[in-house]
Every structure is written in C-alpha cells, then in structure tokens.
C-alpha cells in the first residue's frame, strides 16, 4: 500500500455536541454584596473541595447548603475556606468551598486515582478525585462541568501558595480565581497547560482498510488503549506538537493535521486540544519510556476487539479521546475503562 501524502483528507465524522460551557457568573466574582447574599441563601449549593479532591458519599459529590457544611464535615474548619464561585445551574448559585489540606490523607487524588468501575461506585465515600466518580460524571454532564471547574481551581489553590516573584504569601481574590501577593501585589492566575490529543489515521478514508493509531500507557495494563497525547512545548505550534508527539511515542510520521475540538482536563491543569492527522509512514517503533504499546486498528478490528474485551476504550461522555475514536469509527463502540 502506498504511503499517504500531506494532501490526503483526514477522516470525517460528527463533532462533539456537548458543550463544556456553564454560566460562570464571572461578573459576580468581586461583587461582595451579591456574594454575601448568595452564601446566605439556603437554596445555594456548595461542594466541599480540597485541592483536586471533592467530598463524595456513595459515588456522588455532595452539594450542600452553606449552613450544612459544618455538620457534614466534622473536624474541618469550614470558616477558613476559600469560597469559589463556580456559577449557576438551574437558577441556583453554585460554589465550591476550598479547604486547604482537608483531604490530604485521602488515598486518591485528582491526578493519581484510577477510574473505578461502575459496580464499585457505592464504595466511593470521602475526599476523592474526580477519576473515582466516573460513573456520576458520565450520567450528569452538567455536574461534570461544574466539578471540572472546581477541581481546576482547587488544584491551583493548593499548589500555588507563594509568589513567583518575591516568595511572599498569596491571598485569594475574585472568588478564588485570582491570587494576590501580600508583599508585592503581583497577581497570579490559574495555570492551564495545553496538551494535544490526536487520532492519527492511515489508508483510504472511509475504506475497510483505513486504520487508526491507538496507544497504551505505561501504567494502564495491557487492554486499555486510547489516542496518543502530549504537552505542547514553548515556541511550538499545536500542529507541530501533534507531529512531534506521535513520532516520539510511536515512531510514525504525520503529515496533514486538522483541528477537531477541545476539552478541559483538570488532572491537574490540562486543556486537551483535539486534532486528527494523516500518517505518512506506518511502521511503529514505540518509545518504551513513553508508552507500553501502539497498534493500528481497522474499524472491524476495533469493534471486534472492543466487543471481546481484548481492548477497552476511554469513558464515553467525559473523554475527548472516546469522541475522536467514535467520530472516526462512525458510531458508538462497546466497553470502556
């Protein structure tokens, strides 16, 4: 089979339809009178937050009234927390209360916890990372939007506690979305790290022989596969980051690259920038320090192996990787992590 040229069109398919937007009420973040009124409103709902962890009971994050926080969190000084305005849902103000170090002894974190299978959801209680709440996030995308926002801010508040210029202590302002140095007045804003995530294809577009390239991470186990991904570097265009990461991880050269969609991924602070790309070489040579495996899959192979359990794919609904794969495949595929 001939090598594809840079002019070959990428596979096409439906783009994601679920928006990650929610009404953030950004204009209220420094409106002290409005914030005080919202906090006093018994209808307001608050999710307890500590770094990348939220407080959950039986697999569901706890949205509490402000007055109910003390009873729900014995031993936690809720008066010392940062009130993070997340926005509004169904006409009700939503906050996170970030309490420094409250979940520090938890066994899971946003960055490190493994996704729990649905049958274990009832066991998820306490301070947990969002990866442990995968079933809930799949079932309630509107809640996922708010929680991704909360965890992104929480991770930043926990990790960024001193001024990058002078080393002074920082104080949260604007409902947790800005930190100001107490010594020099320098403002610091939440860190966002751009990462490219890409579905690379090879072969005649739409033909039975067309293949997509998927990889398996070092800590995933042998059956879990996903699209390749990696961080963009300083001075690098995103399209070039796609080409570099694919070559570094799998040894495959990529020609044409096209934009697909984006997704927040606060584990701890990534913004996933989705692309499709066309391979101009096919031989796979993995970097064993980067990934454990990489394979080409035709649509028929992908479906058969997903059905048999030989491979499993990322969770639908909260993973742009799954959307990229199913957009190319042309419909839903069975199974997930």
Secondary structure, 3 states (H helix, E strand, C coil): CCCCCCCCCCCCCCCCCCCCCCECCHHHCCCHHHHHHHHHCCCCEEEEEECCEEEEECCEECEECHHHHHHHCCCCCHHHCEEEEEEEECCEEEEEEECCCCCCCCCCCCCCCCCCCHHHHHHCCEEEEHHHHHHHHHHCHHHHHHHHHHHHHHHHHHHCCECCCCCCEEEEEHHHCEEEECCCCCEEECCCEEEEEEEEEECCCCCCCCEEEEEEECCCCCCECECEEEECCCCCCHHHHHHHHHHHHHCCCEEEEEEEEEEEECCCCEEEEEEEEEECCCCCCCCCCCEEEEEEEEHHHHHHHHHHCCCECCCCCCCHHHHHHHHHHCCCCCCCC
